[in-house]
Amino acid sequence: MPMALVSSDSATDGRSTQVPAAWRALRIAVIGAGLSGLAAARMLADQQHQVSLFEKSRGCGGRAATRRAAHPSGQPSEQALRFDHGAQYFTARDPGFQRRVQSWAERGLVAPWGGRIGAFDGTEFTPAAQETTRWVGVPGMSALGRELAAGLNLRLETRVMPPRWCRGRWQLSDEAGTDLGRFDRVVVSAPAPQSAELLMDAPRLAAQAACVDYRPCWTLMLGFDTPVPLAFDGVFVNQTQGPLRWVARDSSKPGRARPARDAAVAGNAAVAGNAAVAGNAARGEPDCWVLHAEPGWTRKHLNDPREQVEAALLEAFAALVELAGGSLPRINWRQSHSWLYSLVETPLEEGCLWDPALGIGACGDWCNGARIEGAWLSGEAIASRLLAAVASA
């Protein structure tokens, strides 16, 4: 068996690894362009297989997402407001993933978030322990997925129906019945309930995916004229009552520079000891915040009118700021978003699911620990399983 020396500079940690090359390039479909799907597609494409990546949304990256909004002053699009309304940051504990993240940092795709993080227990604010580096995409979380998809055969806004096994290959079509082609192997990278549906012709894998539960999350994005007078850039809200679970000042993250506008509050922020607020105020930047609702509260109010949800979250945020001794500035932009599959509640421990006889499998954070790191490692795991099966055939 010949060996292919694979250099993965485009998406890996910069190391070269030797993996057996297939005698024949396989046609492989990857359904879902979240980070696990991107990891799998990247690794398989680096082995010179013919990879087609399908994504039902308008962009890739999954919950590593960034919402852009027009600047309230009407300034050019490059000055748009940005909100990381899904994953807020990620950590890297696995040594291999740490090397990969470092390579992304060297390319300017990610940077450490040095914001001051705290916790609120319903009575007082306390600083949170800085146990590990918190990484964010630059200039937004979606930048990572966008860059990693570069060069791949990616079809956006394509909702794939469950693949059907036909004459030794997998037949794919979209919801309109359009033929998407026949493939030798299929990798499903979608939230577990959706994966269970897509895996109907692999019932053993579908049953495993169907056992995974998720927590939903309402998210509220807010833009303020001037910095919110809170001494923290991110706060874990640990209250038994109330709708909030997390609030974060997106403007404090690296790469979120804004044009000068109003420097009046810089001195007060500096006196309060918050360098991030002071810096934003000195440049007169709009202050962008993301509020995540508590999962139980979200479940209870998932189908409530959007306006009611926004009002409840905003009221809770205003009360939080008042307890810190301040009041909310004028809001110049607001929008909400509901994540039905926000956080995996009961992740599997398999790393990925793979049926070598059928040549189909699944990956995602729900297979490997419920975080961005787990999602990426799961994508790499299924690609490795697929390549190993090809090499031993």
C-alpha positions in Angstrom: 0.0 0.0 0.0 1.6 3.3 -1.0 1.8 6.0 1.7 0.7 9.6 1.2 2.5 12.3 3.2 -0.3 14.7 4.1 0.5 18.3 4.9 -2.5 19.9 6.7 -1.4 23.5 6.8 -4.9 24.7 5.8 -6.8 23.4 8.7 -4.6 21.4 11.1 -1.9 22.1 13.6 0.9 22.3 11.0 2.3 18.8 11.5 2.6 16.3 8.7 1.1 12.9 9.3 1.5 9.7 7.3 -1.8 8.0 6.4 -2.3 5.2 3.9 -3.8 6.6 0.7 -6.7 4.8 -1.0 -6.0 3.1 -4.3 -9.0 5.0 -5.6 -10.4 8.3 -4.6 -13.8 7.8 -3.0 -16.8 10.0 -3.4 -17.7 11.1 0.1 -20.7 13.2 1.2 -20.5 15.1 4.4 -23.9 16.4 5.6 -23.6 19.4 7.8 -20.9 22.1 7.8 -20.6 22.7 11.5 -17.1 22.4 13.0 -17.2 18.6 13.2 -18.3 18.3 9.6 -15.6 20.8 8.5 -13.0 18.8 10.5 -14.0 15.5 8.7 -14.3 17.1 5.3 -10.9 18.8 5.6 -9.1 15.6 6.7 -10.7 13.5 3.9 -10.1 16.1 1.2 -6.4 16.3 2.3 -6.3 12.6 1.4 -7.4 13.5 -2.1 -10.9 12.0 -1.8 -13.7 13.7 -3.6 -15.6 15.3 -0.8 -19.0 17.1 -1.2 -20.1 19.1 1.8 -23.8 20.0 2.2 -25.2 22.6 4.6 -28.8 23.6 5.0 -28.1 27.1 6.4 -26.7 30.1 4.6 -23.3 29.8 6.3 -21.0 27.2 7.9 -19.6 26.7 11.4 -22.8 25.7 13.2 -23.2 27.3 16.6 -19.8 29.0 16.1 -21.9 31.8 14.7 -21.8 35.6 14.4 -24.7 37.9 13.6 -23.9 41.1 11.8 -26.1 44.2 12.1 -25.9 47.5 10.3 -24.2 50.2 12.3 -26.9 52.4 14.0 -25.1 55.5 12.6 -25.3 54.2 9.0 -21.6 53.8 8.7 -20.1 51.4 6.0 -20.7 47.7 6.3 -17.1 47.0 7.5 -18.2 48.9 10.7 -21.2 46.6 11.2 -22.0 45.5 14.7 -21.1 41.8 15.5 -22.6 39.5 18.0 -21.4 35.9 18.7 -24.9 34.7 19.4 -24.1 31.0 19.6 -20.8 29.6 21.2 -19.3 32.4 23.2 -15.7 31.1 23.3 -14.0 27.7 23.4 -11.2 26.1 25.3 -8.5 23.6 24.3 -7.5 20.8 26.7 -6.5 18.0 24.4 -2.8 18.3 23.4 -3.5 17.7 19.7 -6.3 20.3 19.7 -4.1 22.7 21.5 -1.6 22.5 18.7 -4.3 23.0 16.2 -5.7 26.1 17.9 -2.2 27.5 18.1 -1.8 27.1 14.4 -5.1 29.0 13.9 -3.9 31.7 16.2 -0.7 32.1 14.2 -2.9 32.6 11.1 -5.1 35.2 12.9 -8.2 33.0 12.9 -8.5 33.0 16.7 -7.2 34.9 19.6 -7.4 34.7 23.4 -10.2 36.6 25.0 -8.8 38.4 28.0 -12.1 39.8 29.2 -12.8 39.9 32.9 -15.2 37.0 33.7 -17.3 36.9 36.8 -20.2 35.0 38.4 -23.4 36.3 40.1 -25.2 34.1 42.7 -28.2 36.3 43.2 -26.5 38.4 45.8 -23.0 39.4 44.8 -20.6 39.4 41.9 -17.3 37.4 42.2 -14.5 37.0 39.7 -14.4 33.6 38.0 -11.3 31.5 38.1 -9.1 31.9 35.0 -8.4 28.1 34.7 -7.8 28.0 31.0 -7.5 30.3 28.0 -10.7 31.3 26.4 -10.4 31.4 22.6 -12.6 33.3 20.2 -12.8 33.7 16.4 -11.5 36.9 14.9 -13.3 39.1 14.0 -16.2 36.9 15.1 -16.8 33.2 15.9 -18.1 32.6 12.4 -14.7 33.5 10.9 -13.3 30.2 11.9 -15.9 28.1 10.0 -15.7 30.4 7.0 -11.9 30.1 6.7 -11.9 26.3 7.3 -14.4 25.8 4.5 -12.3 27.6 2.0 -11.4 25.4 -1.0 -13.9 22.7 -0.1 -16.8 21.7 -2.4 -19.5 23.3 -0.3 -23.1 23.6 -1.2 -25.0 26.0 1.2 -28.8 26.2 1.6 -29.2 22.6 0.6 -31.4 20.5 2.9 -30.4 16.8 2.3 -33.0 14.1 2.8 -32.1 10.8 4.5 -29.5 9.0 2.3 -30.8 5.8 0.7 -28.7 2.7 0.1 -29.0 1.7 -3.5 -26.9 -0.8 -5.4 -23.9 -0.6 -3.2 -23.8 3.2 -2.9 -25.5 6.0 -1.1 -28.1 8.0 -3.1 -28.6 11.6 -1.9 -31.3 14.1 -2.9 -32.6 17.4 -1.5 -36.0 18.2 -0.1 -37.2 19.1 -3.6 -36.2 15.7 -4.9 -33.2 17.0 -6.8 -30.6 14.3 -7.3 -27.4 15.2 -5.4 -25.4 12.2 -6.6 -24.3 8.8 -5.5 -21.5 8.4 -2.9 -19.3 5.6 -1.6 -19.3 6.9 1.9 -21.5 9.3 4.0 -20.6 11.3 7.1 -23.6 12.9 8.9 -22.7 16.0 11.0 -25.8 17.4 12.4 -27.5 17.7 15.8 -28.4 14.3 17.2 -32.2 14.4 16.5 -31.5 15.5 12.9 -28.8 12.9 12.6 -31.2 10.2 13.8 -33.5 11.0 10.9 -30.7 11.1 8.3 -29.4 7.7 9.5 -32.7 5.9 9.0 -31.0 3.4 6.6 -28.4 2.7 9.4 -30.9 1.8 12.2 -28.2 0.9 14.8 -26.6 4.3 14.5 -30.0 6.1 14.3 -31.0 4.5 17.6 -27.8 5.7 19.3 -28.3 9.3 18.0 -32.0 9.3 19.1 -30.9 8.8 22.7 -29.2 12.2 22.9 -31.0 15.1 24.5 -30.4 18.9 24.1 -31.0 22.0 26.1 -32.6 24.9 24.1 -31.5 28.5 24.5 -33.1 31.9 23.9 -30.5 34.5 22.9 -30.9 38.3 23.0 -28.4 40.5 21.2 -28.3 44.2 22.3 -26.4 47.2 21.0 -26.0 50.2 23.3 -25.0 53.8 22.6 -22.4 53.8 25.4 -20.7 51.1 27.5 -22.9 49.2 30.0 -21.5 50.1 33.5 -20.7 46.5 34.5 -17.2 45.7 35.8 -17.2 42.3 34.0 -17.1 41.4 30.3 -18.8 38.1 30.9 -21.0 36.9 33.8 -22.2 33.4 34.7 -25.6 34.0 36.3 -26.1 31.3 38.9 -29.6 32.1 40.2 -32.2 29.6 41.1 -34.9 32.1 39.9 -34.7 34.3 36.8 -34.3 33.9 33.0 -30.6 34.6 32.6 -27.7 32.1 32.5 -24.9 34.1 30.8 -24.3 37.7 29.7 -21.2 38.9 27.7 -19.8 42.1 26.3 -18.9 41.1 22.7 -17.2 44.4 22.2 -14.5 43.3 24.6 -13.4 40.4 22.4 -10.3 40.8 20.2 -10.9 42.1 16.6 -14.1 43.9 17.5 -12.8 47.5 16.9 -15.3 50.2 16.4 -15.1 53.8 15.1 -14.7 56.7 17.6 -17.9 58.3 18.7 -18.3 59.3 22.3 -15.5 59.3 24.9 -17.4 60.8 27.8 -17.6 57.7 29.9 -14.0 56.6 29.6 -12.8 58.3 32.8 -15.6 56.8 34.9 -14.9 53.3 33.6 -11.2 53.7 34.3 -11.9 54.7 37.8 -14.2 51.7 38.2 -11.2 49.5 37.3 -12.7 48.0 34.0 -10.0 48.4 31.3 -12.2 46.9 28.6 -15.1 49.4 29.3 -12.6 52.2 29.5 -11.0 51.3 26.2 -14.3 51.0 24.4 -15.5 54.3 25.8 -12.3 56.1 24.9 -12.8 55.0 21.3 -16.6 55.7 21.6 -17.5 52.2 20.5 -21.0 50.9 20.5 -21.3 48.3 23.2 -22.5 44.9 22.0 -23.9 42.4 24.4 -25.2 38.8 24.1 -27.6 37.4 26.7 -28.2 33.7 27.0 -31.3 32.4 28.8 -31.3 29.7 31.4 -32.2 26.3 29.7 -35.2 25.5 32.0 -36.6 28.9 31.5 -36.1 28.6 27.7 -38.0 25.3 27.6 -40.9 26.9 29.5 -41.0 29.9 27.2 -39.7 28.4 23.9 -42.9 29.0 22.0 -43.7 32.4 23.6 -44.0 35.5 21.4 -40.5 36.8 20.6 -41.4 40.3 22.0 -42.3 38.8 25.4 -39.1 36.8 25.6 -37.0 39.8 24.7 -38.8 42.0 27.3 -38.2 39.4 30.0 -34.5 39.0 29.2 -33.9 42.7 29.0 -35.7 43.3 32.3 -33.5 40.7 34.0 -30.3 42.3 32.5 -31.4 45.8 33.6 -31.9 44.4 37.2 -28.5 42.8 37.1 -26.8 46.0 36.1 -28.7 47.9 38.8 -27.5 45.5 41.4 -24.0 46.4 40.2 -24.8 50.1 40.9 -25.6 51.2 37.3 -28.3 51.5 34.7 -28.6 50.5 31.1 -27.7 53.1 28.4 -30.0 53.7 25.4 -30.4 50.6 23.2 -29.8 51.3 19.5 -30.2 47.7 18.2 -31.8 44.5 19.4 -32.6 41.1 18.1 -33.3 37.6 19.5 -32.6 34.1 18.3 -33.8 30.7 19.6 -31.4 27.7 19.5 -33.4 24.5 19.7 -30.2 22.4 19.9 -27.9 24.6 22.0 -26.1 22.4 24.5 -25.9 18.6 24.5 -27.4 17.4 27.8 -26.5 13.7 27.5 -23.5 13.3 25.2 -22.2 9.9 24.0 -18.7 8.8 24.8 -17.9 7.0 21.5 -16.1 9.9 19.8 -18.0 9.2 16.6 -20.4 6.6 15.2 -19.3 4.5 12.2 -20.7 1.4 10.4 -17.9 0.0 8.3 -20.2 -2.5 6.5 -22.5 0.3 5.3 -19.9 3.0 5.0 -21.9 5.6 6.9 -21.4 7.3 10.2 -22.0 10.4 12.3 -20.0 12.9 14.2 -20.6 16.0 16.3 -20.2 17.4 19.8 -23.0 15.1 20.9 -20.6 12.2 20.3 -17.7 13.6 22.2 -18.3 16.0 25.1 -20.6 18.8 24.0 -18.1 21.5 23.3 -16.3 23.0 20.2 -13.2 21.0 21.1 -15.3 17.8 21.2 -17.0 18.6 17.9 -13.6 19.1 16.1 -12.1 15.9 17.6 -15.2 14.0 16.7 -14.9 15.1 13.1 -11.3 14.0 13.0 -12.2 10.7 14.7 -14.7 9.7 12.0 -12.4 10.7 9.2 -9.7 8.5 10.8 -12.2 5.6 11.1 -13.2 6.0 7.5 -9.6 6.1 6.2 -8.6 3.2 8.3 -11.4 1.1 6.9 -10.4 2.1 3.3 -6.8 1.2 4.0 -7.6 -2.2 5.4 -10.1 -3.1 2.6 
